[in-house]
Amino acid sequence: MDELKKYAEVLAGYSCDVQPGENVMVLAEGGEAKPLVIELVKEIYRRGANPFAELVDADIQRELLLGCNAEQMGVFGDYSLEKLKRMHALIVISALDNPYKYADVPLGNLQHYNYNFMQRCFFGHGVSNTKWIYVKYPTRAMAQLFGQSLEQFSEYYYAVCTMDYARMSGLMDKLAALFERTDRVRIVGEGTDISFSIKGIPAQKSDGRNGLPDGEVFTAPVRDSANGTVSFNCPVYFRGTLFENIRLRFENGRVVEASANETEKLNRILELDEAAKYLGEFAIAVNNRITKPMKDILFDEKIGGSFHFALGNAYPMTDNGNHSAIHMDIVNIQTPEYGGGEIYFDGALIRKDGKFLPAELKELDGLV
């Protein structure tokens, strides 16, 4: 269990910088996360802080969501927010034993939950007012998705999640600076030719502070600026459905045409609220230890040589004014094995086939 202890040290130490006397909430969904919750409680105590822990049974959670209503979820949001206001740090762990766990929960019910917890509590307060991180725990279901035994996958998982993120962070500074001085972005590839502006929207590094595994620089497009078509070659689970071959066409920032293997379900998600049709995030990923999809967005959105967009809600630190009940990340891998592609910043080609061209960014390609 040495790797579990090291992981807890990374989460409480590097990621959340837990200090003596602080209140730290560990919120886990799924029973397989229990060993990590226990190790985190020990580590938080070792740091002289006060741990608080909740281990949510996903089967019980599913039953609650199947019959929930807006008033009930409002009460849930009220007391969740009050608890969170007492915390200095928040560690959220997902350990679902089945990626389809909530597949039969009506989208409207999920919207009640996401608005009252994700919007009001997590995004509305936690992201701006606590030291927070969201991680997955290596479950049997994740190992199956990746086509490995649990032992093999766990070894890979801990290697990716305990890499030298401090070094990665330093190397990402120049990419973040390039984001911040850029106006127009154009992305070209197979089935893709899309342009948008990121002018005036801050850029942020994801360097292991708010998620593990990590490795991306992100911002948000100016809300009404996206025009063109983008196709995604990485499958994504969202709300219990596996979406593949997603294709979106934008006019003045808004999705006007959407298709996928599950076109009807995709369009129902886009109809949840008007902001779901707009982009809330654009990111370039740089984690070269992650090289292929595993159908888990926390990993896939960090694949070296990829970019991704998110439909819906923008993060508070990169707010473009788009506020939605969803935040749906969708990934395109531009390495040669996946068809290649190009990214231009203000007309200059900065990345081709997943590799950076500016000299000051080339070190990111060698980071493993």
N, C-alpha and C positions, 0 to 999 in steps of 0.2 A: 504493500500500500504506500510505498515511498512516493510514487508518482501522484497519488491522491493528496498526500500531505503537501507536496511541492505545488500542486495546482491550487490548493487552498491558500497557500502563502502568496502566490501570484495574485489571486483574486482579492484577498484582503489587504495585501501589501502594496504591490505595484498598481493594481487597477483602482482600488478604492482608498488607498492610503489611510487606512483606519488608524485613528489616534486614540490615546487613552481618554476614557470618559465618554466617547461617542456612542450613540445608539445606532445599531446596525440591524436592519431587517434582512433575513434570508427567507425568500419566498420561492418555494419549489413546487412544481406541478408534476406529479408522477412519482410513484413509490420507489422506482429504481434510483432516484437521486438521494435516497436516505443516507448512504455512506458519505457523500460529499457534504450534505447538510451537517452531519455530525462533526466532520473534520473542520468545517468552517466555524461552527460554534466553538470548538477547541481553539482554533487559530485566533478568533476574535477575542476570546478570553485571554489568550497569551499576549495580546496587544493591549491589554488593560481596558478594553472597551466592553460594551454591553450588548450581547447578541439577543435577538428576538427571531424566532423561527416559526414558519408555517409550512407544513407539508400537505399540499392539496391532493386528494385522491381524484384522479382524472375520471373515474367511472361515476363518482358522486357529482363531480363538476358537470359532466355531460347530462345527468338527470336534471340537475338544477337548470341548466340552459335550455333543455327541451321544453320546459314549462314556464320559463321566466316571462316577466312582463316589465313594462317601462317603469312603473312605480317601484316594484321590487328592486330592480337594478339601480334605481335612484338612491334607495336606502343603502344598498351595497356600496355604491360610490361614495356616499356621505361618510360611512364609518371607515371605509378604506382610506379615504383622504385624511381623516382625522388621525389615524394611526401613522400615516406616512409623514404628516407634518411634525411628528415627534422624532423622526429619524434623521441622522446625519448621512447615512449611506444605505444603499439598497442593492442587494444581490438577488437577481431573479434567475431561476434555473428551470429549464424545460426538460422533462424526461418522459415524454409520452411513449407508451408501449405500442402505439399504433398511430401512424400518421393520418389515418382516416377516423380517428376517435370522434370528431365532431361533424362528420360528413352529413349526418341526418338532422343536425340542428338547423332549424329555419334561419335563413339569412337575417330576417328581421330581429330574431332573438339575439343572434350574434352581434347585431348592430347595437342593441340595448346594452349588452355587456361591454363592447368595445368603446362605446361613447363614455360610459360611466367609469370604467376602469382605465382603459388605455388613454382616452382623451383627457378626462378630468384628473386622473390620479398620476398615471405614468408620464404622459407628455405634459399635462397641465401643471404638475407640481414636481414630480420626481426628477425629470430631466434637467430642470432649471435650478432646483433647490437642494439636491442631494448629490453625493458621489455615487454614481450608479453603474451597474453593469448587468448585461443580459447574456446568459450562456446556455448551451445545451449540455446534457450529461450523456455520455456514451452508452446508449441503451442497445438492447438486442435488435430493436426495430431499426435503429440507425445503421447498425452493422449489416443488417440484411439489405437495406437500401444501397449500401456501398459494396455489397457482394463479398463481404469478409466475415470471418468468425468474430465473435465479440472480443476475443483476446487480441486478434490482429488489429481490429479497428481501434480498440482502446489504446494500444501502443501508438498507432498513428495519431489518434486524437490528442493524446497528451504531448506528443512531440510537436504538433502544430500549435497547441495552446500554451506551451511553456517556452517558446522560442524567444530570442532576444528582441523583445518589442521596444526596448529603449533605443536600440540601434536603429530599428525600423523607423521609429518616430523621428529621429534626427534626419534620416535620409528623405523623409517625406516633406520636410519643410520647404524645399525648393519647388516641389510640385504644388503644394498649397499656395505658395506665393504666385506661381504661374496662373492658377485658377483666379486669384484675386485681381490680377491685372488684365484679365481677359474679358472681352465683351461677347463675341460671337463664337459659337462652337458648331462644327459640322462633323457628322459621323457618317461614313460611307462603308458599305459592305454588301454582302449577299442579301438582297431583299431590303436594304437599308439605305436611305439617304434622307437625313433629318438635320435641320438647323434650328438653333435656338440661342437665346442670350442668357448669360449668367452675370451680366454687369450689375454691380452694386450688391450682390448677394454674397455674404461671407462664405469662406471655405473652411472646412474643418478636417482635421486628421482623425481617422479612426486607428488608433495605435495601441489597442489593448486596454484602454481605460474604460470603455463602455461596452465592449463585447469581445469574446474570445471564441473561435479564432478571429483575428482581425487583420487589417491591412487594406485601407482604402482612403482616398481623399474625396470628400463629397461636398456638394453645394445643392442649390435648387435652381432650376431654370426660372427666368422671369415668367410669371404665370401665363401670359398670353402670347409668348414668343415662339413656341414650338410649331414648326411647319414641316411636313414631310412624312415619311414612312419609316418605321423601325421594326425589324423582325428579330425575334429572340430564339437562340438555339439551345438554351439551357432550360430543362423542365423545372417547374416550380409547384410545390404544394401550397395551396392557399385555401383556407376555410374547408379543409377536408377533401379537396379535389386536386388531382394532378393535372396541371395545364402544360401542354406542349405546343411548340410551333406558334406561339403568340405573335400576332402581327397587328400593329396599331398604326392608324393614319391620323395625323393631327392637322388641324387648321386653327391658326391663331391660339395655340395652346391647348385646345380642346380635342379630345378623341372624337372623331366623326365616323370612324369605321374600326371595328375590332373583330378579329377572328382567331381561332385556335382549334385544338382537337375538341374542346368543350366550348364552342362559340356561345351557345345559349347561356351557360352558367357564367361565362366571362362578362357578357353584356348585362346580366342581372346584377353582378357585382358593380359594374359601372353605373347602374341606375340607383344604387343605394343612396347617393346624394350627388348633387351637381359637382362638388369638388373632386369626387372620385374620377371624373373624366379628365382632370388636369394633373400635371406632374408636380410632385412634392420633393423629388430628389434626383440628382444626377451624380454619379460617382465613377471613378476610375480605380480599379483594384490592383494591388501590387504584392499579394502574398504568393510567392512562387513555390511554396511547399504544397499548395493546393492547386492541382493541375487538371482535375476533371470533375464533372458534376457528381454529387451524391444525393441530389434531390432534397437537400436541406439548405434553406436559404442562408442561414448563418455562415455556412461554409461556402456555398456557391457564389455568393456575392463578393467573396474575397479572392476568387480564382485569379492567379497571375495572368495578365494579358486580357482581362475582361473589363467591361463597363456595365453599369446597370442604371436603370431608371426605377423610380417608385411612383406608382399611381396613387393619388390621394394626399394624405397629410404630410406637410413639411415639418421638419424638426424645428424647435424654437430657435436654435442657434443659427439656422440657415433659413429663416422664415421668408417665404415668398408670398405670404398672404393666403396660401391654400390650406384650408382646414377641413378635414374629412374624417369620417369614422373608420376609414381604411388607410393602410400604408402597405401597398403591394409591390414588393421588389421583384423585378424581372431582369434577367441577366443575358448578356450576349458575350460569348467568348470569341476573341479575335485572333487567337493563335492560329498558325497555318493548318493544324489538324482540324480546326473548326471553321475553316473557310477564309480566315484572315479578315482584314479591314483596316480602315484608316480613321484617325481622329485629327481634326484641324482646330487650332485655337487662333482666332483672328487671321485665318487664311494660311497659317504656317502648319505644316504637317508635324505633329509632335509624337505620334505613335503609329507604327505600321506593323500589322500582323502581330500585335501584342508586345512589340519592343519599342522603347523610347528612342527618339532620334536626337533631341538636344543633349549635348555633352553633360550638362549638369544633372541630368536625370538618369543617365545610363547605369549608375550604381544601383538603382532600384532593381534593374533587371538581374543583377548578380546576387541579390539578397536571398539567401536560402537558410 
